Amino acid sequence: MGLFWLVLALMTALAMVFLLWPVWRTAGDNLSVNASQSDSASREALVLDLFNEHLLGLQQQLEAGELEQSQFEQLKKELELSLLEDMQKVGDQRRAGSRWVMYLAVLAIPLLALSFYWQRGAVEDVQIAQQREAFFNQGLADPEQAGAALEEMIDSLSARLEKKPDNIGNRYLLARSYMQQGDYLNAVAQYTHIVRLSDVPGGGQVPSHILGELAQAIFLAAGNRVTPEVQALVDRALQQDGNETTSLGLAGIAAFEAGQYDQAVDFWQRAVQLLGPFTPAAQSLQSGIARARQLIAAHPSEALERAPSTQADTPVVDQKALTARLSVRVALGEGVVTDPDDTVFVYARAWQGAKMPLAIQKLSVSDLPASITLDESMAMAPGMTIASAQELEIVARISKSGQPVPQSGDWQGAFGPVVLAEQDKAVEITVNQQLP
């Protein structure tokens, strides 16, 4: 936030210099006039009075025969030229007086712009982004304090959405925050609002992962039951994207509860292939697959027609874990000169395309070597998760400035391309390359 205000102050200073430079130049050219004249209105009246007085004197001399007509005309022209010169000086003085108006305007414009930005701009969104980073930092450093940071972020998001209720990005972040907090009813309300915003004419198709996450929230709020609303959302999500992992997990649960164990196995196996067999979510699904296969083996004659299972028979599938995850281990290379307090950013981004991080965590050099997990809960925008890219690049970078933007002198390590569904072990990254 400090860097933001510093850049804003520098831009304001440059704008003021740009506006004042012509005024300063004019002031320098007319300094002698400004010093000798203080009242432009009085000066203009005085110049006109003197002109009329001299002209009257010339006319009297002409009538008295003291001047010939040609002499009178010549002196009159000279007098008129003198009047023009004096009036030009008066105009310069008036413009010099108007400079004070310009000075006041130059001071007022930044204040008005700052006030307008404070009311209409995205300063609160910047603060929310900082709170999000603080939440991840607390989770890494002190998980017990992460709850307080999460609560603070939820309060800020709620206040921001009262002013701008159509901000889908903030509403999505609030829904994910409620899910992390275990407040599933409020999460359902936020996801439902996102679906309504996206369903309006011209709003485009509701992303399949939003439908899946809404179904997941309803499922958890209903006490781990597949309600008709959950089933409808799952069907809609899988119709749009047959590889939506959250919906595949729910579809498997619904099939298992209906006694359709072979279909449950099919849904869960597809999810395991997409998530990777060694992720916590996949391990949860594999226990469900094993239970379904036991029931199929025990009743082979009922392979096509089975009685629905009771909820007690349904295997425990951690539906909250059905998000893509990637384990990363980061180590410091030999010969790397750095400070133990320097910041380390570990993030995943698309191998090709936009370089915005899809998931990011923040460490310190003193924490290395370290093992971390990047997952979909770290998404910075709706649909921009580690599961949204076919191939990923994993980057670990030591930032001397503490800022996520790469700078000369930073140390970095990278690995890619990574196909999330095929990555069955932790990605190993050694930070040993210095940026030019």
Salt bridges, closest charged atoms under 4 A:
GLU44 OE1 - ARG94 NH2 2.57
ASP92 OD1 - ARG95 NH2 2.03
GLU124 OE2 - ARG160 NH1 3.74
GLU124 OE2 - LYS163 NZ 2.73
ASP125 OD1 - ARG160 NE 3.13
GLU133 OE2 - LYS362 NZ 2.91
ASP199 OD1 - ARG236 NH2 3.14
GLU213 OE2 - ARG176 NH1 3.35
ASP266 OD2 - ARG270 NH1 3.89
ASP342 OD2 - LYS400 NZ 3.05
ASP375 OD2 - ARG325 NH1 3.57
GLU393 OE1 - ARG349 NE 2.99
ASP410 OD2 - ARG397 NH1 2.98
